[in-house]
Amino acid sequence: MPERSVSQIIGPRPTRGFLGEGHVAIPLLEGRGLEQTDPFILLMDDQLDLPGQVIVGGPHPHAGFEIITIVLEGQAGEGSRASSAGDLEWLTAGSGIVHTEEIKSRVKLRILQLWLQLPNGKIWMEPQWQKLSLQNVPVIKQGRSAVRVYSGTALGLTSPVINQVPTIILHVELAPHDEMPIEIPASYNGLIYMLEGSINAGRDRMTIAHSQVAWLDPVTGSADSKLVVSGGGSGGRFVLYAAEPQNAVIYSKGPFISDGPDDFQHLYHRYNTDKMLPLKDLPESRKFQR
């Protein structure tokens, strides 16, 4: 089985988020084109520390892709859709949905949010929403280390999340000097985002430090590959994303992704005339909570 190596390490720069003061946004895919990141469109580390004195956010539309959110710290949302640290929310926007994230009170929150390309044949599928609570995330412990399997199959565990594009998402806590091999299909593109500490990864045991993004090199000629990671002197905590490239041309405009350049006017018209379904009105048959 071929062993993956690390092809590039990037140190993303924090920027001011769209919510203004108190919102730090770190773009984790910056500087790479879709042909290299396919099927990952966007990945952000959003850190919010808002006083709640001014209402921010509000309704906004999405269509043509999926939004995968992992709550790292704090609580997101309200009522039945509230998510706490360790929870995952998976929104398939498909043909179009209106998402409301209005913040009215003080909040301290950190999330990772991924925009994931849909296959060409499913880009206009009916929207659906999934939530995987922390207590239902499959976990495996190896020695002093632990892995949560949020999506896909890894280390003998399979997540209950429904995938449109084959996707592996792992949250890994490596104890100091612990070594762990992780099998990844050879065709998948993949990256590591370090949340804490450091690790050594890949065939050349490259060091990946806190807040860095490391891309895995592509592998050909095998159905499977493996990535070997080991904890640094104080251990390391990271999220691994890996997924099957779609090799399809897509177009992007604002909150929409399309497989043709002429769809955006129709999408904006549907949104502006209140013909796009709000997430709160999604039929129960298209909601999956675990």
Sequence and secondary structure as in RCSB ss.txt:
>XXXX:A:sequence
MPERSVSQIIGPRPTRGFLGEGHVAIPLLEGRGLEQTDPFILLMDDQLDLPGQVIVGGPHPHAGFEIITIVLEGQ
AGEGSRASSAGDLEWLTAGSGIVHTEEIKSRVKLRILQLWLQLPNGKIWMEPQWQKLSLQNVPVIKQGRSAVRVY
SGTALGLTSPVINQVPTIILHVELAPHDEMPIEIPASYNGLIYMLEGSINAGRDRMTIAHSQVAWLDPVTGSADS
KLVVSGGGSGGRFVLYAAEPQNAVIYSKGPFISDGPDDFQHLYHRYNTDKMLPLKDLPESRKFQR
>XXXX:A:secstr
  B  EEEEE    EE TT TTEEEEESSTT  HHHHTTEEEEEEEEEEE SSS EEEEEEEBSEEEEEEEEESE
ES GGG EETT EEEEE TT EEEEEEE S EEEEEEEEEEE  GGGTT   EEEEE GGGS EEEETTEEEEEE
ESEETTEE     SS EEEEEEEE TT EEEEEEETT EEEEEEEEEEEEETTTTEEEETT EEEE    S SEE
EEEEEEEEEEEEEEEEEE       EEETTEEESSTTSHHHHHHHHHTT S BGGG  GGGEEE 
